[in-house]
Amino acid sequence: MLLKNALELSKSINEDRRIMHETVQNKGMSDPEVRKISQQLDRKISMLQKMMNEMDVLPRESSL
């Protein structure tokens, strides 16, 4: 379940990056929408990093 959620979140991050890139090209770097997407990306990337850390810890705990 954790892996599935991480994969879905990764896809969402890639989609947000694509949207942000398009928005920058169309509206410029200083547009409020770019900032909003960037902040959303930061949150999602942080969540993904936490998930990856949890997945990294699980096998070590079970081998003890």
N, C-alpha and C positions, 0 to 999 in steps of 0.2 A: 504494500500500500504506500509506504514512504517513497519507494522508487518511482511508482506511478505518479505520485504528486510532484516529485522533483522533476520528472520528465515533462509533465504538463506545465509546470512553472517555467522551465527552461524554454519551452515553445512560446509561452506568453512573453517572456523577456525578449526573445528574438523578434517577435511581432512588434513589441513596443519600440525596440531599437529601430526597426524599419520605419515605423510611423514617425518617430522623432526625427530621423534623418530626412524624411520627406517634408516634415513641417519646417525644419531648419532651412531647407532649400527653398520652400515656398514663402515663408514668412520671416525668416531671419533668426539669428541666434537669440536675440533679446525678446522674442515674442513670449508672452506669459504662458501660452500653451506648451512651448518647449520646456519651460521650467517645470510645469506641472507633470509632463511626461517624464522628465529627468528625475524628479522626486519619486514618482511612482516606480521607475526603474530601480532607483536606489533601494527602496523598500523590498522589491521583489528579489533583487540580487542578494540582499542581506538574508532574506528568508531562505533562499536557495543555499547559501553558504551554511546556514544553521542546519538545514536538512542534510547536506553533504557531510558535515561534521558528525551528525547523529549516525549516519550510515557507516561512517568510518569507525566509530566507536563500537558499534554493535558486534562485529565479528570478534574483536579483541575481548570483549566481556564474556562472550560465550565460550571462548577457548580457555578461560581460567578455571 
